[in-house]
Amino acid sequence: MPSPKAKNPGRSGGSPVLGSSNGRYEFMSLTKPLNRSSPPHLLQRQGSDPTTARLRASESPTRRRGSGSSTGSASGQGPPEEDGIRLNPSLIRVALSSLLAIDLWLSKRLGVCACEDSSWGSVRPLMKLLEISGHGIPWLAGTVYCLYKSDSAAGQEVMLNLFMGLLLDLILVGIVKAVVRRRRPAHNRMDMFATFSVDRYSFPSGHATRAAMCGRFLLAHLVLAAPLRVLVFLWVGLVGLSRVMLGRHNVTDVMFGFWMGYCQYNLVEMLWLSPQTLQGLLGQSA
Ligand SMILES: CC(C)=CCC/C(C)=C/CC/C(C)=C/COP(=O)(O)O
């Protein structure tokens, strides 16, 4: 039986994007169809028979590689262009699914407070306290209270913008959750208080977005003393960690949530409502 090498002396396990003609290797385009000036053995692979082309496309790369004689370019069957076209998307898919697998594995390992009888079940009450500290209701209620109690225009301006930021956060997180629809981890017990229907989805973590946005807001406008600033940083980090430890979220939900909350603060700054803007808005509506 002739070996593939004997049939195709120029090809020794080379890249599938290489074509051989006249004993010389040439690079073939991965994305563009071959033009008429291409060597006939390359054109032949495109084939006028769609059934054969489909069957070839559905073959696994391993099988294609294994059938040495059928891949020999000297036999008039050059390396398949489908390989080149499918290589990049499949690489991305492999990278994404590996990241997802690491995410799920890590999240499961870190979900040590998911229920009372989990390995760290005894710290679950502490984690739930952190959960409440990052919940939307205390933040909204606290902001409205401070707005009401504040007797300076500057204080009211800051509180009003924080309030707007919190509403913006709820809306944006709700939209992303509704679009992405990633289920919460299987080990999560859905015993959270006051949730919207989109909160059955986990991507992104609303607590993480709120913690990151409010953390930045506090550091920029309200908390100046160094020890308190450290506490703010710690609180943001712990809120994120507690989401994974409680089994509410995967690590990527929290990471993305932090990034989203960070960006949301930029949006708050861009849309900052000054007393003048506010007066203008109120004047227009009156
Ligand atoms: C006034 C008003 C509309 C308040 C709604 C506040 C509320 C129910 C926020 C939901 C907070 C929540 C449970 C978010 C879910 O956070 P994840 O970290 O689990 O995504």
Boltz pocket constraint, residues with backbone or C-beta under 6 A from the ligand:
constraints:
  - pocket:
      binder: B
      contacts: [[A, 135], [A, 136], [A, 137], [A, 140], [A, 170], [A, 192], [A, 193], [A, 194], [A, 195], [A, 196], [A, 199], [A, 201], [A, 202], [A, 204], [A, 205], [A, 206], [A, 207], [A, 208], [A, 243], [A, 248]]
      max_distance: 6.0
